[in-house]
């Protein structure tokens, strides 16, 4: 009986090794396709979720393929994070094994672009900028329970995912003094671009926090945080439909269905 158990465990162990070995082959194939499509300098990170992998491979249907590329350059931005989840990516097993996979059919593709605080800070000229989700009661708006703790809806508490509230923090030169400033702003989508519109100002520096600021002076400070950023298209030409805020980053995302990824480009529908 003991020998039978040992033998069974050995067989299971070999199957696991074979499973992950096959997964690495598929991940490499997808990585190469993505690198070509996004014109990246390095292979992106690719992971095929789900176990056992071989069941998915035989069916040619991978339930969730996750990929991520860091430090992607778009215009003045140099640290974009590009991520995507390919739900039910379909590639024949023979093409994967033979290394000839040149087309991937995807039922649903969720794409994301993350703008790091360092990139946004350089863009608006505030080099020590920090980004955080705004408090749920910021701007005295009703909280959106569905988004509580991540971004909140910036508006009337509805489920409009194209807007979010963001807390920005950075140092500005005010009357020759390096002053820490906090701003609550509305982040929104406008023609595929991210717009930051500051709404509330706080002076974090205790030495200056009790000094009343004139309206014109306050507006001039808020204006330094006001900007529109074009991070380029989402991965695989997904149309952006939602924004949210993470600690240290602004996130733009969208979903597309019936996507074909191939050497000739990307098509949907």
C-alpha positions as CSV (number, residue, x, y, z in Angstrom):
1,X,0.0,0.0,0.0
2,X,2.8,2.4,0.9
3,X,4.5,1.7,-2.5
4,X,1.2,2.4,-4.3
5,X,0.8,5.8,-2.5
6,X,4.4,6.8,-3.3
7,X,3.9,5.8,-7.0
8,X,0.6,7.8,-7.2
9,X,2.3,10.9,-5.7
10,X,5.2,10.5,-8.2
11,X,2.7,10.3,-11.1
12,X,0.8,13.3,-9.9
13,X,4.1,15.2,-9.5
14,X,5.1,14.5,-13.0
15,X,1.7,15.6,-14.3
16,X,2.1,18.9,-12.4
17,X,5.5,19.4,-13.9
18,X,4.2,18.6,-17.4
19,X,1.3,21.0,-16.8
20,X,3.4,23.9,-15.8
21,X,5.9,23.1,-18.6
22,X,3.1,23.3,-21.2
23,X,1.9,26.5,-19.6
24,X,5.3,28.1,-20.1
25,X,5.2,27.3,-23.8
26,X,1.8,28.9,-24.2
27,X,2.8,31.9,-22.2
28,X,5.9,32.5,-24.4
29,X,3.7,32.3,-27.5
30,X,1.3,34.9,-26.2
31,X,4.2,37.1,-24.9
32,X,5.7,37.2,-28.4
33,X,2.4,38.2,-30.0
34,X,1.8,40.9,-27.4
35,X,5.4,42.3,-27.7
36,X,4.9,42.6,-31.5
37,X,1.5,44.2,-31.2
38,X,2.5,46.8,-28.6
39,X,6.0,47.3,-30.1
40,X,7.7,46.8,-26.7
41,X,11.4,46.7,-26.0
42,X,11.0,43.6,-23.7
43,X,8.7,40.6,-23.5
44,X,5.7,41.4,-21.3
45,X,4.9,39.2,-18.3
46,X,2.3,36.6,-19.3
47,X,0.5,34.1,-17.0
48,X,-2.1,31.5,-17.9
49,X,-4.4,31.1,-14.9
50,X,-6.3,27.9,-14.1
51,X,-5.3,24.3,-13.3
52,X,-5.0,21.9,-14.8
53,X,-3.5,23.7,-17.8
54,X,-3.5,20.7,-20.1
55,X,-7.3,20.5,-20.0
56,X,-7.4,24.1,-21.3
57,X,-4.6,23.4,-23.8
58,X,-6.4,20.3,-25.3
59,X,-9.6,22.3,-25.7
60,X,-7.6,25.3,-27.1
61,X,-9.5,27.5,-24.8
62,X,-7.6,29.4,-22.0
63,X,-10.0,30.8,-19.4
64,X,-7.9,33.7,-18.2
65,X,-4.6,34.9,-19.7
66,X,-3.1,37.8,-17.8
67,X,-0.4,40.0,-19.2
68,X,1.5,43.1,-18.0
69,X,4.1,45.4,-19.4
70,X,6.0,48.0,-17.4
71,X,7.7,51.3,-18.4
72,X,5.9,51.6,-21.7
73,X,6.7,54.9,-23.4
74,X,3.9,57.0,-24.9
75,X,4.7,60.6,-25.8
76,X,5.9,62.5,-22.7
77,X,5.0,59.5,-20.5
78,X,7.7,56.9,-19.9
79,X,6.4,54.7,-17.1
80,X,3.0,53.6,-18.3
81,X,1.8,50.2,-16.9
82,X,-0.1,48.3,-19.6
83,X,-2.2,45.3,-18.5
84,X,-4.8,43.1,-20.0
85,X,-6.8,40.0,-19.2
86,X,-7.8,37.8,-22.1
87,X,-10.9,35.8,-21.1
88,X,-11.3,32.6,-23.1
89,X,-8.3,33.1,-25.4
90,X,-8.6,30.4,-28.1
91,X,-5.5,28.9,-29.8
92,X,-5.3,25.4,-31.3
93,X,-3.0,23.1,-29.3
94,X,-1.1,22.1,-32.5
95,X,-0.2,25.7,-33.1
96,X,1.0,26.3,-29.6
97,X,3.2,23.1,-29.5
98,X,4.5,23.8,-33.0
99,X,5.3,27.4,-32.2
100,X,3.2,28.6,-35.1
101,X,0.5,30.4,-33.2
102,X,0.0,33.6,-35.2
103,X,-3.6,34.4,-34.3
104,X,-5.5,34.5,-31.0
105,X,-9.3,34.6,-30.7
106,X,-10.5,36.2,-27.5
107,X,-14.1,36.2,-26.2
108,X,-13.6,39.1,-23.9
109,X,-10.6,41.4,-23.4
110,X,-10.2,43.8,-20.4
111,X,-7.4,46.4,-21.0
112,X,-5.9,48.8,-18.5
113,X,-3.4,51.6,-18.5
114,X,-1.8,52.8,-15.3
115,X,-0.3,56.3,-15.0
116,X,2.2,56.4,-12.1
117,X,2.4,59.4,-9.9
118,X,6.0,60.0,-11.0
119,X,4.9,60.2,-14.6
120,X,1.9,62.5,-13.9
121,X,4.1,64.7,-11.6
122,X,6.7,65.2,-14.4
123,X,3.9,66.0,-16.8
124,X,2.4,68.8,-14.7
125,X,5.7,69.9,-13.2
126,X,5.2,68.7,-9.6
127,X,8.0,66.2,-9.1
128,X,7.1,64.9,-5.7
129,X,3.4,64.3,-6.6
130,X,1.5,61.6,-4.7
131,X,-1.8,60.0,-5.8
132,X,-4.4,58.4,-3.6
133,X,-8.1,57.6,-3.7
134,X,-10.0,60.5,-2.3
135,X,-12.0,60.0,1.0
136,X,-15.5,58.8,0.3
137,X,-16.9,62.1,1.8
138,X,-14.6,64.3,-0.3
139,X,-16.4,67.3,-1.9
140,X,-19.4,66.5,0.3
141,X,-20.8,64.0,-2.3
142,X,-22.8,60.9,-1.4
143,X,-20.6,57.8,-1.3
144,X,-20.9,55.2,-4.0
145,X,-20.9,51.9,-2.1
146,X,-19.9,50.0,-5.2
147,X,-16.7,52.0,-5.5
148,X,-16.0,52.7,-1.8
149,X,-12.4,52.4,-0.9
150,X,-11.1,52.5,-4.5
151,X,-12.1,55.7,-6.1
152,X,-15.7,56.7,-5.5
153,X,-17.9,58.3,-8.2
154,X,-17.3,62.0,-8.7
155,X,-20.6,63.5,-9.3
156,X,-23.9,62.7,-7.6
157,X,-23.2,59.2,-6.2
158,X,-24.3,57.4,-9.3
159,X,-22.5,54.5,-11.0
160,X,-20.8,56.6,-13.7
161,X,-17.5,54.8,-14.0
162,X,-16.1,57.5,-16.3
163,X,-15.5,59.8,-13.4
164,X,-13.7,59.4,-10.0
165,X,-12.4,61.5,-7.2
166,X,-8.6,61.7,-6.6
167,X,-6.4,63.2,-3.8
168,X,-3.3,64.8,-5.1
169,X,-0.4,66.0,-2.9
170,X,2.7,67.9,-3.9
171,X,5.1,70.8,-3.2
172,X,4.7,74.1,-4.9
173,X,6.8,77.3,-4.8
174,X,4.5,79.9,-3.0
175,X,6.0,83.3,-2.4
176,X,9.5,81.8,-2.4
177,X,8.5,79.0,0.1
178,X,8.4,75.3,-0.7
179,X,4.8,74.5,0.4
180,X,3.1,71.2,0.6
181,X,-0.3,71.4,-1.0
182,X,-3.2,68.9,-1.0
183,X,-5.9,68.9,-3.7
184,X,-9.1,67.0,-4.2
185,X,-9.8,66.7,-7.9
186,X,-12.3,65.1,-10.3
187,X,-10.7,62.6,-12.7
188,X,-12.7,62.0,-15.9
189,X,-12.6,60.6,-19.4
190,X,-12.8,63.0,-22.3
191,X,-12.3,61.7,-25.8
192,X,-10.1,58.9,-24.6
193,X,-8.0,61.2,-22.5
194,X,-7.7,61.7,-18.7
195,X,-8.7,65.1,-17.4
196,X,-7.8,66.3,-13.9
197,X,-10.0,69.1,-12.6
198,X,-9.1,70.3,-9.0
199,X,-12.0,71.3,-6.9
200,X,-10.7,71.8,-3.3
201,X,-7.4,73.1,-1.9
202,X,-5.7,72.5,1.4
203,X,-2.3,73.8,2.6
204,X,-0.6,71.0,4.3
205,X,2.2,73.2,5.7
206,X,1.2,74.1,9.3
207,X,3.0,77.4,9.1
208,X,0.8,78.6,6.3
209,X,-2.4,76.6,6.8
210,X,-4.0,79.3,9.0
211,X,-3.3,82.1,6.5
212,X,-6.4,82.9,4.4
213,X,-5.8,82.7,0.6
214,X,-7.5,85.1,-1.8
215,X,-9.7,83.5,-4.5
216,X,-7.4,84.5,-7.3
217,X,-4.3,83.1,-5.6
218,X,-6.2,79.9,-4.7
219,X,-7.3,79.4,-8.3
220,X,-3.7,79.9,-9.6
221,X,-2.6,77.1,-7.3
222,X,-5.4,74.8,-8.4
223,X,-4.6,75.6,-12.0
224,X,-1.1,74.0,-11.6
225,X,-2.9,70.7,-11.0
226,X,-5.3,71.1,-13.9
227,X,-4.3,69.1,-16.9
228,X,-5.4,66.6,-19.6
229,X,-3.2,63.6,-20.3
230,X,-3.3,61.4,-23.4
231,X,-1.9,58.0,-22.4
232,X,-2.5,56.6,-25.9
233,X,-4.9,53.8,-26.7
234,X,-5.5,50.9,-24.3
235,X,-3.9,47.6,-25.2
236,X,-5.3,46.0,-28.3
237,X,-7.1,49.1,-29.2
238,X,-9.7,48.7,-26.5
239,X,-11.9,51.8,-26.1
240,X,-11.6,53.3,-22.6
241,X,-14.9,53.5,-20.7
242,X,-13.9,53.8,-17.0
243,X,-11.4,55.4,-14.7
244,X,-10.4,54.7,-11.1
245,X,-7.7,55.6,-8.6
246,X,-5.2,53.4,-7.0
247,X,-2.6,54.3,-4.5
248,X,0.2,55.8,-6.6
249,X,-1.6,55.6,-9.9
250,X,-4.5,56.7,-12.2
251,X,-6.1,53.9,-14.0
252,X,-8.0,53.9,-17.3
253,X,-9.7,50.7,-18.5
254,X,-12.1,49.3,-21.0
255,X,-13.6,46.0,-22.3
256,X,-13.9,44.6,-25.8
257,X,-15.6,41.4,-27.1
258,X,-14.8,39.0,-29.9
259,X,-11.2,40.2,-30.4
260,X,-8.8,38.7,-32.9
261,X,-5.1,39.3,-32.3
262,X,-2.9,38.5,-35.2
263,X,0.1,39.5,-37.3
264,X,-2.1,41.9,-39.3
265,X,-3.3,43.8,-36.2
266,X,-6.3,43.7,-33.9
267,X,-10.0,43.5,-34.9
268,X,-13.1,43.3,-32.8
269,X,-16.6,42.1,-33.5
